[in-house]
Amino acid sequence: MPAPLDEYPIHQTPLSMAQVDTSDKNFYDRSYLNAINPDGDLFLVSGFGVYPNLGVVDAFAIARKGDRQWAVRFSDALEHRSLDLAVGDYRIEVVEPLCRLRVVCGGDDGGLGFDLTWEATCAAVQEPPHLMMSSTRPILDASRFAQTGAWSGTIAVDGEDVSVTPDRWMGTRDRSWGIRPVGDPDPAGRTAEAPTEGFWWLYLPLRFEGFSIIVIAQENPDGFRILNDATRIWDDGRIEQLGWPRIDIDYRSGTRRPDAATIHLTDRTGTPVTIALTTRDGMALHVGGGYGGDPDWSHGQWRGRGWVSRTVYDLTDPAVAGRIPYGVNEYPTIADCDGVHGVGMFEHGCFGRHDPSGFADWSSVAP
């Protein structure tokens, strides 16, 4: 059957826009956004996803304040693909493509809700294709663009309305699509013979006066880099590649929690570009956010029609705290780039073996 999108001249394959060009159940199409106040203790992350081959649409929002993390999740049947980015009491309005978005999440008394407008502070940049293999099978094959921005509006959390103004609240967002593990897990099959030895990931979008910098990298346990990019986007529209990032992370003793880091970059003339950063308390994406390792819910998972879930997590609860190190975490970040002040987000996951960091196995921590 035709879908509403078939009215527009946007086809990429000889199929209806109700379909995608692969039968892989793990095809996804997702928006991700965060909101950071470098002077406050509230941090918000949200996302919206469509999974055509699973017939599911969903959204989530998680916020950390103090030692608690609020999560709200919506999921429903995907009836057709359209320009309506909404599920349950959550929606994204594309006010001006690549420039301005409005994101609304209905709340409840004492829970989490918001009505926010995001405005870009730099041009959107296309990141390199991301391919990740598990034995002989691609388990992640995706494209993504990203950009920094500023927020305005209101966040309601824990019974308090927080005013969000663009002079104090920055944010980053990305759009990605392709294949990644979503929905219920696939049978392990042969891949169970070669379990994952480790995972190391870094995503660093930063906003400075006059420019933004976005660094992304992923490494195998031996340190071989399978994804690598560093880009500076100037406010006047120039886009500059900054070479091969060298990343030195200062992990808190007895943990793998990054307290600080130095990112060594180089411009095309060979001049060093150095970023020093420190992190604040972060957000565990797998505690209510549906990312890998979340036992409560995962993106694309079928929970029935009109499903809504609201949960408040106590991060000091041993049952919650014990799993925080084994998923990707995001940390609001204060940064300095050769004397220019900046803010942003430090997304990092390091578990299992990673030779460059000196971690031999899943139990290794910083000295």
Buried (B, 14 or more C-beta within 10 A) or exposed (E): EEBEBBEEEEEEEEEBBBBBEBEBBBBBBBBBBBBBBBEEEBBBBBBBBBBBBBBBBBBBBBBBBEEBBBBBBBBBBBEBBBEEBBBBBBBBEEEEEEBBBBBBBBBEEEBBBBBBBBBBBBBBBEBEEBBBEBEEEBBBBBEBBBBBBBBBBEBBBBEEEBEBEBEBBBBBBBBBBBBBBBBEEBEEEEBEEEEEEBBBBBBBBBBBEEBBBBBBBBBBBEEEEEBBBBBBBEEEEEEBEBBEBEBEBBBEEEEBBBBBBEBBBBEEEEEEBBBBBBBBBBBBBBBBBBBBBBEBBBBBBBBEEEBBBBBBBEBEEEEBBEBBBBBBBBBBBBBBBEEEEBBBBBBBBBBBBBBBBEBEEEEBBBE
